[in-house]
């Protein structure tokens, strides 16, 4: 088979389940990871290595994750070449890898088993008390919160989180850990449909607002995928009832699945007209939610019914928890409610869960303060969907009620920009000053989306404020230029946010340096 023929015949389908439930890690043989330094790949490689599987991999360049893997004795090659897969029995890829990748081509030509990373994660869930966190928004924060609680409870869980966690004193903790305990916490990525392979003990669903329509085609297919995912949970489904789309998912569940649902939310159960609370296992109420008002914390009361506390509280009594978070926003109160509920179901005492989460500083790139220069604070956030941006800016107003809020937003994916241009504009209108930079393409190509760019969102913003769009929101394709422009017009007390799932995070240092230079030039 020639390389050209091989490329044409290779089909990478992340939704195809490669293993049965009786497969064990030892069956994999020598396993090679393409892109082993990725956040979602490195932890899987480490977990397999810890179970005695011969693991190696390749990546484009060295990183802290590849350094860690090398220190553990896992060989890593830099540069992706056909000879890297020689002798491999299993080759693992992520959705970022294309069929023309030289290692994929070589593996296919040699008849090597090629599996998606989700197959490895599904395999590792076997024999564990697995908790998956799925949803359009909040997956990383919620799974990070749960892992944080379990670590502090002495459970030593394994966890595979699609990002890092903010540690004390500005340090960053890796989002993956191969623990010795019986629990595995994992983000369940719905973007490519691969989460259909997972059969967790507990499935958390944060929200099901339409996203990834490039894969699903329409909202109905997107929500059906979550109904199916919920049905795979062997124990409970923890799902936010504040989200109307989630309530539709609950209504579409078979009775046997719905009876295992634990819903949570800020709304009184009696006010949820489209949710029959009597048909589910329990409802967890987020009550007495208080304004953070610049205090740097979010405080609320969490009402846990006895149906949840029975494993840890004598007599299964109802428990009312006072919870204080260092991460602002009502959306984070919801994330915390899901994490605490799951932790209690796993055997953590409610008071211990609440105390542990009080020390959670946030997932990396989630409302992460990068520095302050000339009394201008720079904050970085991963928000890349309109609802996430709206929640971020609402939280910003709560944390910085007297500040001018400025945003540099990098759209992620041309398809998402086209689908949600008006929604992006409406969310960004919550800020005082916005620059939209060039689109981060990820897996897409500009030529497939002619005319879609930062101007798409700016044009959609027409009429949203009394001012003309050009006065509060503008398009600047070059993000370096956008950062320098924003630094020049920021004043004492302002807060500047870099927002997006791409490489906009690199502009934080550009902003801080430009602010410093501007200060020095004015002294």
The 8 nearest C-alpha neighbors of each residue, nearest first, counted from 0:
[[1, 4, 5, 2, 108, 3, 109, 107],
 [2, 0, 4, 3, 5, 108, 6, 104],
 [1, 3, 5, 4, 6, 0, 104, 108],
 [4, 2, 6, 1, 5, 7, 0, 8],
 [5, 3, 1, 7, 2, 6, 0, 8],
 [6, 4, 2, 8, 3, 7, 1, 104],
 [5, 7, 3, 9, 99, 4, 8, 2],
 [6, 8, 4, 5, 9, 3, 10, 98],
 [7, 9, 5, 6, 4, 10, 3, 98],
 [10, 8, 6, 7, 98, 5, 11, 107],
 [11, 9, 12, 8, 98, 7, 6, 97],
 [10, 12, 13, 9, 98, 97, 115, 113],
 [11, 13, 14, 15, 10, 115, 114, 193],
 [14, 12, 193, 15, 115, 11, 191, 94],
 [15, 13, 193, 12, 192, 16, 195, 191],
 [14, 16, 13, 12, 17, 193, 196, 115],
 [17, 15, 18, 196, 14, 118, 19, 13],
 [16, 18, 15, 118, 114, 19, 115, 113],
 [19, 17, 16, 22, 20, 118, 122, 21],
 [18, 20, 21, 22, 17, 16, 122, 23],
 [19, 21, 22, 18, 125, 122, 23, 121],
 [20, 22, 19, 23, 18, 125, 122, 26],
 [23, 21, 20, 19, 18, 26, 24, 122],
 [22, 24, 25, 26, 21, 122, 27, 125],
 [25, 23, 26, 27, 52, 47, 22, 122],
 [24, 26, 27, 23, 52, 28, 51, 50],
 [27, 25, 24, 23, 28, 22, 52, 29],
 [28, 26, 25, 24, 89, 29, 30, 88],
 [29, 27, 88, 26, 30, 25, 89, 52],
 [28, 30, 53, 87, 88, 54, 89, 27],
 [31, 29, 89, 54, 90, 87, 28, 88],
 [30, 32, 90, 56, 55, 54, 91, 87],
 [33, 31, 56, 91, 35, 90, 34, 92],
 [34, 32, 57, 92, 35, 56, 91, 58],
 [35, 33, 58, 36, 57, 37, 32, 56],
 [34, 36, 32, 41, 40, 56, 33, 37],
 [37, 35, 65, 41, 64, 34, 58, 40],
 [38, 36, 40, 39, 35, 41, 34, 64],
 [39, 37, 40, 161, 41, 162, 36, 174],
 [38, 40, 37, 161, 41, 42, 159, 160],
 [41, 39, 37, 35, 43, 42, 38, 44],
 [40, 42, 44, 35, 36, 43, 37, 38],
 [41, 43, 175, 45, 44, 40, 46, 159],
 [44, 42, 46, 40, 45, 41, 47, 120],
 [43, 45, 41, 47, 42, 46, 48, 40],
 [44, 46, 42, 48, 43, 47, 49, 41],
 [47, 45, 43, 49, 177, 48, 44, 42],
 [46, 48, 50, 44, 49, 52, 45, 43],
 [47, 49, 45, 52, 51, 50, 46, 54],
 [48, 50, 46, 47, 51, 45, 177, 52],
 [51, 49, 47, 48, 52, 46, 24, 25],
 [50, 52, 48, 49, 53, 47, 25, 24],
 [51, 53, 48, 47, 50, 54, 25, 29],
 [54, 52, 29, 30, 48, 51, 28, 55],
 [55, 53, 30, 29, 31, 52, 48, 73],
 [56, 54, 74, 31, 73, 75, 30, 32],
 [57, 55, 32, 31, 75, 35, 33, 76],
 [56, 58, 76, 75, 33, 77, 34, 35],
 [59, 57, 34, 77, 60, 78, 35, 36],
 [58, 60, 78, 77, 79, 57, 61, 34],
 [61, 59, 58, 77, 62, 78, 36, 65],
 [60, 62, 65, 77, 66, 63, 59, 58],
 [63, 61, 65, 64, 66, 60, 36, 67],
 [62, 64, 66, 65, 67, 61, 36, 68],
 [65, 63, 67, 62, 66, 36, 68, 41],
 [66, 64, 68, 62, 36, 67, 63, 61],
 [67, 65, 63, 69, 64, 68, 62, 70],
 [68, 66, 70, 64, 65, 69, 63, 71],
 [69, 67, 65, 71, 73, 70, 66, 64],
 [68, 70, 73, 72, 66, 71, 67, 74],
 [71, 69, 67, 72, 68, 66, 73, 65],
 [72, 70, 68, 69, 73, 67, 45, 48],
 [71, 73, 69, 70, 74, 68, 48, 67],
 [72, 74, 69, 68, 55, 71, 54, 75],
 [75, 73, 55, 69, 72, 56, 76, 54],
 [76, 74, 56, 57, 55, 73, 69, 77],
 [77, 75, 57, 56, 78, 58, 74, 83],
 [78, 76, 58, 59, 57, 60, 79, 75],
 [77, 79, 59, 58, 80, 76, 57, 60],
 [78, 80, 57, 102, 58, 77, 59, 101],
 [81, 79, 82, 83, 101, 102, 78, 84],
 [80, 82, 102, 101, 105, 83, 84, 79],
 [81, 83, 85, 84, 80, 102, 105, 79],
 [84, 82, 81, 80, 85, 102, 79, 76],
 [85, 83, 87, 82, 86, 81, 102, 106],
 [86, 84, 82, 87, 83, 81, 106, 105],
 [85, 87, 84, 88, 29, 83, 82, 111],
 [88, 86, 29, 84, 85, 89, 30, 31],
 [87, 89, 29, 28, 111, 30, 112, 86],
 [90, 88, 30, 112, 87, 113, 27, 111],
 [91, 89, 31, 113, 30, 32, 112, 114],
 [90, 92, 32, 114, 115, 116, 113, 31],
 [93, 91, 115, 33, 116, 96, 32, 114],
 [94, 92, 95, 116, 96, 115, 91, 33],
 [93, 95, 96, 92, 13, 97, 115, 191],
 [94, 96, 93, 97, 442, 92, 441, 34],
 [97, 95, 94, 93, 92, 100, 98, 33],
 [96, 98, 99, 100, 95, 94, 11, 103],
 [99, 97, 100, 9, 6, 103, 11, 10],
 [100, 98, 97, 6, 101, 104, 103, 9],
 [99, 101, 103, 98, 102, 97, 104, 96],
 [102, 100, 104, 81, 103, 80, 99, 105],
 [101, 103, 81, 105, 104, 100, 80, 106],
 [102, 104, 106, 100, 101, 105, 107, 98],
 [105, 103, 101, 107, 102, 106, 108, 5],
 [104, 106, 102, 108, 81, 107, 103, 101],
 [107, 105, 111, 103, 109, 108, 104, 102],
 [108, 106, 110, 104, 109, 105, 111, 103],
 [107, 109, 105, 106, 110, 104, 5, 0],
 [110, 108, 106, 107, 111, 105, 104, 85],
 [111, 109, 107, 108, 106, 112, 105, 113],
 [112, 110, 106, 109, 88, 107, 89, 113],
 [111, 113, 89, 90, 88, 110, 114, 106],
 [114, 112, 90, 89, 91, 111, 115, 106],
 [115, 113, 91, 90, 118, 17, 92, 112],
 [114, 116, 92, 117, 118, 13, 91, 93],
 [115, 117, 119, 118, 93, 92, 91, 120],
 [116, 118, 120, 115, 119, 121, 193, 194],
 [119, 117, 121, 116, 115, 120, 122, 17],
 [118, 120, 122, 116, 117, 121, 123, 43],
 [119, 121, 117, 123, 122, 118, 124, 116],
 [120, 122, 118, 124, 197, 119, 123, 117],
 [123, 121, 119, 120, 124, 125, 118, 23],
 [122, 124, 120, 125, 121, 119, 24, 127],
 [125, 123, 121, 127, 122, 129, 126, 120],
 [126, 124, 123, 127, 122, 121, 20, 23],
 [125, 127, 124, 128, 123, 181, 129, 122],
 [128, 126, 124, 129, 181, 125, 182, 183],
 [127, 129, 182, 200, 181, 183, 130, 126],
 [128, 130, 183, 199, 200, 127, 182, 124],
 [131, 129, 201, 184, 199, 202, 200, 183],
 [130, 132, 185, 202, 186, 187, 203, 184],
 [133, 131, 203, 186, 187, 138, 204, 142],
 [134, 132, 187, 204, 138, 203, 186, 188],
 [135, 133, 206, 205, 204, 136, 207, 138],
 [134, 136, 207, 206, 208, 210, 137, 133],
 [137, 135, 134, 138, 387, 206, 205, 384],
 [136, 138, 140, 139, 141, 205, 334, 134],
 [139, 137, 141, 132, 140, 136, 133, 142],
 [138, 140, 142, 141, 137, 143, 161, 160],
 [139, 141, 143, 137, 362, 142, 138, 144],
 [140, 142, 334, 144, 138, 143, 139, 137],
 [141, 143, 145, 139, 144, 140, 138, 146],
 [144, 142, 140, 146, 141, 145, 139, 147],
 [145, 143, 147, 141, 142, 146, 338, 140],
 [144, 146, 338, 142, 148, 147, 143, 149],
 [145, 147, 143, 149, 148, 144, 150, 142],
 [146, 148, 144, 150, 145, 149, 143, 151],
 [149, 147, 145, 151, 355, 146, 150, 352],
 [148, 150, 152, 146, 154, 151, 147, 145],
 [151, 149, 147, 153, 155, 152, 148, 154],
 [150, 152, 148, 153, 149, 355, 147, 154],
 [151, 153, 149, 150, 154, 148, 347, 351],
 [154, 152, 150, 151, 155, 149, 156, 180],
 [153, 155, 149, 156, 152, 180, 150, 151],
 [156, 154, 180, 178, 150, 153, 179, 157],
 [157, 155, 178, 182, 180, 154, 183, 158],
 [156, 158, 178, 177, 183, 176, 182, 184],
 [159, 157, 184, 176, 175, 183, 185, 160],
 [158, 160, 175, 185, 42, 174, 184, 186],
 [161, 159, 174, 162, 186, 185, 175, 139],
 [162, 160, 39, 38, 139, 174, 159, 186],
 [163, 161, 174, 160, 38, 363, 139, 164],
 [162, 164, 174, 173, 363, 172, 362, 171],
 [165, 163, 362, 363, 172, 171, 174, 166],
 [164, 166, 171, 363, 362, 361, 360, 172],
 [165, 167, 170, 171, 172, 169, 164, 168],
 [168, 166, 169, 170, 165, 360, 171, 172],
 [169, 167, 170, 166, 165, 171, 360, 172],
 [168, 170, 167, 166, 171, 165, 369, 368],
 [169, 171, 166, 168, 167, 165, 172, 164],
 [172, 170, 165, 166, 164, 163, 173, 169],
 [173, 171, 164, 163, 166, 165, 174, 170],
 [172, 174, 163, 175, 164, 171, 176, 162],
 [175, 173, 163, 160, 162, 164, 159, 172],
 [174, 176, 159, 42, 158, 173, 160, 177],
 [175, 177, 157, 158, 178, 42, 159, 174],
 [176, 178, 157, 46, 45, 158, 179, 175],
 [179, 177, 157, 156, 155, 180, 176, 158],
 [178, 180, 155, 156, 181, 177, 157, 154],
 [179, 181, 155, 156, 178, 154, 182, 157],
 [180, 182, 127, 128, 156, 179, 183, 154],
 [183, 181, 128, 156, 127, 180, 129, 157],
 [182, 184, 129, 157, 158, 156, 128, 130],
 [185, 183, 158, 130, 129, 131, 159, 157],
 [186, 184, 159, 131, 158, 160, 187, 130],
 [185, 187, 132, 131, 160, 188, 138, 133],
 [188, 186, 133, 132, 194, 131, 185, 189],
 [187, 189, 190, 194, 186, 133, 193, 191],
 [188, 190, 192, 191, 194, 187, 193, 133],
 [189, 191, 211, 188, 192, 214, 193, 210],
 [192, 190, 193, 189, 214, 13, 14, 188],
 [193, 191, 189, 194, 14, 190, 195, 13],
 [192, 194, 14, 195, 13, 191, 196, 117],
 [195, 193, 196, 187, 192, 197, 189, 188],
 [194, 196, 193, 197, 228, 192, 14, 227],
 [197, 195, 194, 193, 16, 121, 198, 118],
 [196, 198, 121, 194, 195, 199, 231, 228],
 [197, 199, 231, 232, 196, 200, 233, 121],
 [200, 198, 129, 232, 201, 130, 197, 202],
 [199, 201, 233, 234, 129, 232, 128, 130],
 [202, 200, 130, 235, 199, 234, 232, 236],
 [201, 203, 236, 131, 232, 130, 237, 199],
 [202, 204, 237, 132, 238, 236, 131, 133],
 [205, 203, 238, 133, 134, 206, 132, 237],
 [204, 206, 134, 239, 238, 203, 133, 137],
 [207, 205, 134, 245, 204, 135, 242, 208],
 [208, 206, 134, 244, 245, 135, 209, 222],
 [207, 209, 244, 206, 135, 210, 242, 245],
 [208, 210, 218, 207, 221, 211, 212, 135],
 [209, 211, 212, 208, 135, 221, 415, 218],
 [212, 210, 213, 190, 214, 215, 209, 415],
 [211, 213, 215, 216, 214, 210, 217, 209],
 [212, 214, 211, 216, 215, 414, 415, 210],
 [215, 213, 212, 211, 216, 191, 190, 192],
 [216, 214, 212, 221, 217, 220, 213, 211],
 [217, 215, 212, 214, 213, 220, 218, 221],
 [218, 216, 219, 215, 212, 220, 221, 209],
 [217, 219, 221, 209, 220, 222, 212, 216],
 [220, 218, 222, 221, 217, 223, 215, 216],
 [219, 221, 223, 222, 218, 217, 215, 224],
 [220, 222, 218, 219, 224, 223, 215, 217],
 [223, 221, 225, 224, 219, 220, 218, 248],
 [224, 222, 226, 220, 225, 221, 219, 227],
 [223, 225, 227, 222, 221, 226, 228, 220],
 [226, 224, 228, 222, 227, 223, 229, 221],
 [225, 227, 223, 229, 228, 224, 248, 252],
 [226, 228, 230, 224, 225, 229, 223, 231],
 [229, 227, 225, 231, 230, 226, 195, 224],
 [230, 228, 226, 231, 227, 232, 225, 236],
 [229, 231, 227, 228, 232, 256, 226, 252],
 [230, 232, 198, 228, 229, 233, 227, 199],
 [233, 231, 199, 200, 198, 230, 234, 201],
 [232, 234, 200, 231, 199, 235, 198, 201],
 [235, 233, 200, 232, 201, 259, 236, 199],
 [236, 234, 201, 259, 260, 237, 232, 202],
 [235, 237, 260, 202, 201, 203, 261, 259],
 [238, 236, 203, 261, 262, 260, 202, 204],
 [239, 237, 204, 262, 203, 205, 236, 240],
 [240, 238, 263, 205, 262, 241, 264, 242],
 [239, 241, 242, 264, 263, 262, 246, 245],
 [242, 240, 264, 239, 243, 266, 265, 263],
 [241, 243, 245, 240, 244, 206, 239, 246],
 [244, 242, 246, 245, 241, 247, 240, 208],
 [243, 245, 247, 246, 242, 207, 208, 248],
 [246, 244, 248, 247, 242, 243, 207, 206],
 [245, 247, 249, 243, 248, 244, 240, 250],
 [246, 248, 244, 250, 245, 249, 251, 243],
 [247, 249, 245, 251, 246, 250, 226, 244],
 [250, 248, 246, 252, 251, 247, 245, 257],
 [249, 251, 247, 248, 252, 246, 274, 257],
 [250, 252, 248, 249, 247, 253, 226, 223],
 [253, 251, 249, 250, 257, 226, 256, 254],
 [252, 254, 256, 255, 257, 251, 230, 250],
 [253, 255, 257, 256, 258, 252, 278, 259],
 [256, 254, 258, 253, 257, 259, 252, 230],
 [255, 257, 258, 259, 253, 254, 230, 252],
 [258, 256, 254, 260, 259, 279, 255, 252],
 [257, 259, 279, 256, 280, 255, 260, 278],
 [260, 258, 235, 280, 257, 256, 236, 279],
 [261, 259, 236, 257, 279, 280, 258, 235],
 [260, 262, 237, 281, 280, 282, 236, 238],
 [263, 261, 282, 238, 239, 240, 237, 260],
 [264, 262, 283, 239, 282, 240, 284, 238],
 [265, 263, 241, 240, 284, 266, 285, 239],
 [264, 266, 285, 284, 286, 267, 241, 263],
 [267, 265, 264, 268, 270, 241, 271, 284],
 [266, 268, 270, 269, 265, 271, 284, 264],
 [267, 269, 270, 271, 266, 276, 282, 284],
 [268, 270, 267, 271, 272, 266, 276, 274],
 [271, 269, 267, 268, 272, 266, 273, 274],
 [272, 270, 274, 268, 273, 269, 267, 266],
 [271, 273, 274, 270, 269, 275, 268, 276],
 [272, 274, 271, 275, 246, 247, 250, 243],
 [275, 273, 271, 272, 276, 246, 250, 249],
 [276, 274, 277, 278, 273, 272, 279, 271],
 [275, 277, 278, 279, 274, 268, 282, 281],
 [276, 278, 275, 279, 280, 281, 274, 258],
 [277, 279, 276, 275, 258, 257, 280, 254],
 [280, 278, 258, 260, 276, 257, 277, 281],
 [279, 281, 259, 260, 258, 261, 278, 282],
 [282, 280, 261, 279, 262, 306, 283, 260],
 [281, 283, 262, 263, 261, 284, 276, 268],
 [284, 282, 263, 303, 302, 262, 264, 281],
 [285, 283, 302, 264, 263, 286, 265, 301],
 [284, 286, 265, 301, 264, 300, 302, 299],
 [287, 285, 300, 288, 284, 301, 299, 265],
 [288, 286, 299, 300, 289, 285, 298, 301],
 [287, 289, 299, 286, 298, 300, 285, 290],
 [290, 288, 298, 299, 287, 291, 297, 292],
 [291, 289, 292, 397, 297, 288, 298, 293],
 [290, 292, 297, 294, 296, 293, 397, 289],
 [293, 291, 397, 290, 294, 398, 400, 399],
 [292, 294, 398, 399, 295, 291, 397, 400],
 [295, 293, 291, 292, 296, 398, 297, 397],
 [294, 296, 293, 398, 325, 291, 327, 297],
 [297, 295, 325, 324, 291, 294, 327, 326],
 [296, 298, 324, 291, 327, 323, 325, 328],
 [299, 297, 323, 289, 322, 288, 324, 296],
 [298, 300, 288, 287, 322, 289, 286, 321],
 [299, 301, 321, 286, 320, 287, 285, 322],
 [302, 300, 285, 320, 319, 284, 286, 303],
 [301, 303, 319, 284, 283, 318, 320, 300],
 [302, 304, 318, 283, 317, 319, 301, 307],
 [305, 303, 317, 306, 307, 318, 302, 308],
 [304, 306, 317, 315, 316, 308, 307, 309],
 [305, 307, 304, 308, 309, 281, 315, 280],
 [308, 306, 305, 309, 304, 344, 303, 343],
 [309, 307, 305, 315, 312, 310, 311, 306],
 [315, 310, 308, 312, 311, 307, 305, 306],
 [309, 311, 308, 346, 312, 344, 315, 307],
 [310, 312, 348, 309, 308, 346, 313, 347],
 [313, 311, 315, 309, 308, 310, 314, 316],
 [314, 312, 315, 311, 316, 309, 310, 308],
 [313, 315, 316, 312, 309, 305, 308, 311],
 [309, 316, 314, 305, 312, 308, 313, 306],
 [315, 317, 305, 314, 318, 312, 308, 313],
 [316, 318, 304, 305, 303, 315, 319, 308],
 [319, 317, 303, 302, 320, 316, 304, 305],
 [318, 320, 302, 301, 303, 300, 321, 317],
 [321, 319, 301, 300, 322, 318, 302, 350],
 [320, 322, 300, 299, 301, 319, 323, 353],
 [323, 321, 299, 298, 353, 300, 320, 324],
 [324, 322, 298, 357, 297, 296, 299, 321],
 [325, 323, 297, 357, 296, 326, 298, 322],
 [324, 326, 296, 360, 295, 327, 297, 357],
 [327, 325, 324, 296, 361, 360, 297, 331],
 [328, 326, 297, 394, 296, 325, 331, 398],
 [327, 329, 394, 330, 331, 297, 332, 326],
 [328, 330, 332, 331, 333, 327, 394, 297],
 [331, 329, 333, 328, 332, 334, 390, 137],
 [332, 330, 334, 333, 329, 328, 335, 327],
 [333, 331, 329, 335, 330, 334, 336, 328],
 [332, 334, 336, 330, 331, 335, 329, 337],
 [335, 333, 331, 141, 337, 336, 332, 330],
 [334, 336, 338, 332, 333, 337, 339, 331],
 [335, 337, 333, 339, 334, 338, 340, 332],
 [338, 336, 340, 334, 335, 339, 341, 333],
 [339, 337, 145, 335, 341, 340, 336, 141],
 [338, 340, 342, 336, 341, 337, 352, 335],
 [341, 339, 337, 343, 338, 342, 336, 344],
 [340, 342, 344, 338, 339, 343, 337, 345],
 [341, 343, 345, 339, 344, 347, 340, 338],
 [344, 342, 347, 346, 345, 340, 341, 349],
 [343, 345, 341, 342, 346, 307, 340, 310],
 [346, 344, 342, 343, 347, 341, 310, 128],
 [347, 345, 343, 344, 311, 310, 348, 342],
 [346, 348, 343, 342, 345, 349, 352, 351],
 [347, 349, 351, 311, 350, 343, 352, 346],
 [350, 348, 352, 351, 343, 353, 347, 339],
 [351, 349, 353, 352, 348, 354, 320, 347],
 [352, 350, 354, 348, 349, 353, 355, 347],
 [353, 351, 349, 355, 350, 354, 148, 339],
 [352, 354, 350, 356, 355, 351, 322, 349],
 [355, 353, 351, 357, 352, 356, 350, 358],
 [356, 354, 352, 148, 357, 353, 358, 351],
 [355, 357, 359, 358, 353, 354, 148, 352],
 [356, 358, 324, 354, 355, 323, 359, 353],
 [359, 357, 356, 355, 360, 325, 354, 324],
 [360, 358, 356, 357, 361, 325, 144, 147],
 [361, 359, 165, 325, 358, 326, 166, 362],
 [362, 360, 165, 359, 164, 326, 365, 363],
 [361, 363, 164, 165, 140, 365, 163, 364],
 [362, 364, 164, 163, 165, 365, 361, 162],
 [363, 365, 380, 367, 381, 379, 366, 362],
 [364, 366, 380, 367, 363, 362, 381, 361],
 [367, 365, 380, 379, 378, 364, 368, 326],
 [366, 368, 379, 365, 364, 378, 369, 380],
 [367, 369, 378, 370, 377, 366, 379, 376],
 [370, 368, 378, 377, 367, 379, 507, 371],
 [371, 369, 377, 368, 376, 372, 511, 378],
 [370, 372, 376, 375, 374, 377, 373, 369],
 [373, 371, 375, 374, 514, 515, 511, 376],
 [372, 374, 375, 491, 518, 371, 514, 515],
 [375, 373, 491, 372, 492, 371, 376, 493],
 [374, 376, 493, 372, 373, 371, 492, 491],
 [375, 377, 371, 494, 370, 495, 374, 378],
 [376, 378, 495, 369, 370, 496, 494, 368],
 [379, 377, 368, 496, 367, 369, 366, 495],
 [380, 378, 497, 367, 364, 496, 366, 498],
 [381, 379, 364, 365, 498, 366, 382, 497],
 [380, 382, 499, 500, 364, 498, 365, 383],
 [383, 381, 387, 499, 388, 380, 498, 384],
 [382, 384, 499, 500, 381, 411, 387, 410],
 [383, 385, 387, 386, 382, 388, 423, 136],
 [386, 384, 423, 388, 387, 422, 426, 389],
 [385, 387, 389, 388, 384, 390, 426, 136],
 [388, 386, 390, 382, 384, 385, 389, 391],
 [387, 389, 391, 385, 390, 386, 382, 426],
 [388, 390, 426, 386, 392, 391, 387, 393],
 [391, 389, 393, 387, 388, 392, 394, 386],
 [392, 390, 388, 394, 389, 393, 387, 395],
 [391, 393, 395, 389, 394, 390, 388, 396],
 [392, 394, 390, 396, 395, 391, 389, 397],
 [393, 395, 328, 397, 391, 392, 396, 327],
 [396, 394, 392, 398, 397, 393, 399, 391],
 [397, 395, 400, 399, 393, 394, 398, 392],
 [398, 396, 394, 292, 395, 400, 399, 291],
 [397, 399, 293, 395, 396, 292, 295, 400],
 [400, 398, 396, 293, 402, 401, 397, 395],
 [401, 399, 396, 397, 402, 398, 293, 292],
 [402, 400, 399, 403, 396, 492, 293, 493],
 [403, 401, 493, 399, 492, 400, 404, 494],
 [402, 404, 493, 431, 494, 405, 401, 492],
 [403, 405, 494, 430, 431, 402, 495, 493],
 [406, 404, 432, 495, 431, 433, 430, 494],
 [407, 405, 496, 433, 495, 408, 497, 432],
 [406, 408, 434, 497, 433, 435, 498, 496],
 [409, 407, 498, 435, 499, 406, 497, 436],
 [408, 410, 436, 499, 438, 435, 503, 437],
 [411, 409, 438, 439, 499, 408, 416, 412],
 [410, 412, 439, 438, 500, 383, 440, 409],
 [413, 411, 440, 415, 414, 439, 441, 416],
 [412, 414, 416, 415, 417, 451, 440, 448],
 [415, 413, 417, 412, 416, 418, 213, 448],
 [414, 416, 418, 412, 417, 413, 419, 411],
 [417, 415, 413, 420, 414, 419, 418, 412],
 [416, 418, 414, 415, 420, 419, 413, 451],
 [419, 417, 415, 416, 414, 420, 212, 421],
 [418, 420, 422, 416, 421, 417, 415, 423],
 [421, 419, 456, 423, 416, 422, 417, 459],
 [420, 422, 459, 424, 423, 419, 425, 456],
 [423, 421, 425, 419, 424, 420, 385, 426],
 [424, 422, 385, 420, 426, 421, 425, 419],
 [423, 425, 460, 421, 427, 422, 426, 456],
 [424, 426, 422, 428, 423, 427, 421, 460],
 [427, 425, 389, 423, 428, 424, 385, 429],
 [426, 428, 424, 429, 425, 430, 423, 388],
 [429, 427, 425, 430, 426, 424, 463, 431],
 [428, 430, 427, 426, 392, 431, 389, 425],
 [431, 429, 428, 404, 427, 432, 405, 392],
 [430, 432, 404, 405, 403, 471, 429, 433],
 [431, 433, 405, 471, 430, 472, 406, 404],
 [434, 432, 472, 406, 405, 407, 471, 435],
 [433, 435, 407, 473, 472, 474, 408, 406],
 [436, 434, 474, 408, 453, 407, 409, 475],
 [437, 435, 476, 475, 409, 478, 453, 474],
 [436, 438, 476, 453, 452, 409, 477, 439],
 [439, 437, 410, 411, 440, 409, 452, 412],
 [438, 440, 411, 501, 412, 441, 410, 437],
 [439, 441, 412, 443, 438, 442, 444, 413],
 [442, 440, 443, 439, 412, 411, 501, 444],
 [441, 443, 440, 95, 444, 412, 94, 96],
 [444, 442, 440, 441, 412, 445, 413, 447],
 [445, 443, 446, 447, 440, 442, 448, 413],
 [444, 446, 448, 447, 449, 443, 413, 440],
 [447, 445, 448, 444, 449, 443, 450, 451],
 [446, 448, 445, 444, 449, 443, 413, 414],
 [449, 447, 445, 446, 451, 450, 413, 444],
 [450, 448, 451, 446, 447, 445, 452, 413],
 [449, 451, 448, 452, 455, 445, 454, 446],
 [452, 450, 449, 448, 455, 413, 417, 453],
 [451, 453, 454, 455, 438, 437, 450, 413],
 [454, 452, 455, 474, 435, 437, 456, 436],
 [453, 455, 457, 452, 456, 474, 458, 451],
 [456, 454, 453, 458, 452, 457, 451, 459],
 [455, 457, 420, 459, 454, 458, 453, 424],
 [456, 458, 454, 460, 459, 455, 473, 472],
 [459, 457, 460, 455, 456, 461, 454, 468],
 [458, 460, 456, 421, 457, 461, 420, 424],
 [461, 459, 424, 457, 458, 463, 468, 462],
 [462, 460, 468, 459, 463, 458, 467, 457],
 [461, 463, 464, 460, 465, 467, 468, 466],
 [464, 462, 460, 461, 425, 465, 428, 468],
 [465, 463, 466, 462, 467, 428, 468, 461],
 [464, 466, 467, 463, 462, 468, 461, 471],
 [467, 465, 464, 470, 468, 471, 462, 469],
 [466, 468, 469, 470, 465, 461, 464, 462],
 [467, 469, 461, 470, 472, 471, 460, 466],
 [468, 470, 473, 472, 467, 471, 457, 466],
 [469, 471, 468, 467, 472, 466, 473, 432],
 [472, 470, 432, 468, 469, 433, 431, 473],
 [473, 471, 433, 469, 468, 434, 470, 432],
 [474, 472, 434, 469, 457, 435, 433, 475],
 [473, 475, 435, 453, 454, 434, 436, 476],
 [476, 474, 436, 477, 481, 435, 434, 473],
 [475, 477, 437, 436, 478, 474, 453, 435],
 [478, 476, 480, 479, 475, 436, 481, 437],
 [477, 479, 481, 480, 436, 482, 476, 475],
 [480, 478, 482, 481, 477, 483, 506, 509],
 [479, 481, 483, 478, 477, 482, 484, 475],
 [480, 482, 478, 484, 479, 483, 475, 485],
 [483, 481, 485, 479, 480, 484, 510, 478],
 [482, 484, 486, 480, 485, 481, 513, 487],
 [485, 483, 481, 487, 482, 486, 480, 488],
 [484, 486, 482, 488, 487, 483, 489, 481],
 [487, 485, 483, 489, 514, 484, 488, 510],
 [486, 488, 484, 485, 489, 483, 517, 514],
 [487, 489, 485, 486, 490, 484, 483, 405],
 [490, 488, 486, 487, 485, 493, 375, 491],
 [491, 489, 493, 492, 488, 375, 374, 373],
 [490, 492, 374, 375, 493, 373, 489, 494],
 [491, 493, 374, 375, 402, 490, 494, 403],
 [494, 492, 403, 375, 402, 491, 490, 404],
 [493, 495, 376, 404, 375, 377, 405, 403],
 [494, 496, 405, 377, 406, 376, 378, 404],
 [497, 495, 406, 378, 379, 377, 498, 405],
 [498, 496, 379, 407, 406, 408, 380, 378],
 [497, 499, 408, 380, 381, 382, 496, 407],
 [498, 500, 383, 381, 409, 382, 501, 408],
 [501, 499, 381, 383, 411, 382, 502, 498],
 [502, 500, 503, 499, 439, 411, 409, 504],
 [501, 503, 504, 505, 500, 439, 499, 506],
 [504, 502, 505, 506, 501, 409, 499, 497],
 [503, 505, 502, 506, 507, 379, 497, 501],
 [506, 504, 503, 507, 502, 508, 509, 497],
 [507, 505, 509, 504, 508, 503, 510, 482],
 [508, 506, 510, 509, 505, 504, 511, 377],
 [507, 509, 511, 510, 506, 512, 505, 369],
 [508, 510, 506, 512, 507, 511, 513, 482],
 [511, 509, 513, 507, 508, 512, 482, 486],
 [510, 512, 508, 514, 513, 509, 515, 507],
 [511, 513, 515, 509, 514, 510, 508, 516],
 [514, 512, 516, 510, 515, 511, 486, 517],
 [515, 513, 517, 511, 512, 486, 516, 510],
 [514, 516, 512, 518, 513, 517, 511, 372],
 [517, 515, 513, 519, 518, 514, 512, 520],
 [516, 518, 514, 520, 515, 519, 513, 521],
 [519, 517, 515, 521, 516, 520, 514, 522],
 [518, 520, 516, 522, 521, 517, 515, 514],
 [521, 519, 517, 518, 522, 516, 515, 514],
 [520, 522, 518, 519, 517, 516, 515, 514],
 [521, 519, 520, 518, 517, 516, 515, 373]]
